[in-house]
Amino acid sequence: MSLTNVKGQQKKILQFSGLISSVGGGIPVPFVTVTNLSYNNQAHPANNEGFFSFVAHEGDTIRFTSVGFEPLEFIIPNSSTDKYTA
């Protein structure tokens, strides 16, 4: 395998940010645990206003969990920029 092939398989790094809110009410959900399942299960807590931001890769699977809510998984899609907001 050449070095060129290895570089071609690397996933693009981007800043993944968002605001977590309840369905229907649109009320921010504080302190949600945001876990990157594709990268050593790194956890990134949302703040008291439901905002989160961290570096991830295109195609990473992200899980959102909070007491009283069902877990939700999300796959970061390809992006034409180095930022993705959800």
N, C-alpha and C positions, 0 to 999 in steps of 0.2 A: 504494500500500500504506500503510495507516495504522499508527501506532505500536502500536496494540492487536494487530494481526496479527503484528507482529514479536515482541512479548512472548509471545504464545501459542505461538510456535514454538520458544522456548528450552527446552533440556533441563534437567531438575532436577539440581542439584549435590548430591552426597552423599559421605560419607567411605567409601571402599572399603578394607576390611582383610581379612586372612586369614592362615592358616598353611598353608604348602605342605608336603605330606608325600608319601612314596612310596606307590604303589598296593599294597595287600596288607599291607605291613609297617607302615604308619603312621609310619615314621621321618621326622622333619623333613628337608627338603632345603634346605641352606644356599645363600645367594648366588644364588638364581634371579633372572634378569632379568625384570621385569614391565614390559611395554611397552604403553602406551595407543595403539593403532593409529588411533583416532578423533581423537586430539588431538596432532598433530605428532610422532607416534612418541616421545612422552616416555617415558623409561626410569626405572623405580623399582626399585632392587635390593632383594631380600629380605635380611634380616640373617642372621647365622650360625645362627640357630635356625629359619629359614624364614618368619619373620614379615614382612609388608609392610603398609603403610597409606599412602594418598594420596587426594587429592580427584579425583573423576571425575564423569561425567554418566551418568544412566540411558541405556541403549542403546549406550554405548561398547563397542568391541571391544578386549579385553585379550588379549595374547599372553604366555604363560609359556615361557621357554626356559632350559635348563641343559645343560651338557656331560653326555653320557651318557643324556639323556632326550629323547623326542620332544617337539617344540613342542606346546602346547595353546592353543587360543583359546577365549575365554569372553566372552559378551555380558552386561553388567550389566543385570539385569532391573529393571522398575519396582519401587519400594519405597515403602511407606507412611510411612517415616521418612527422616531425613537420613543414615542409616547403612546400609551393607550389608556383611555379613560372609560370607566364603566359606571 
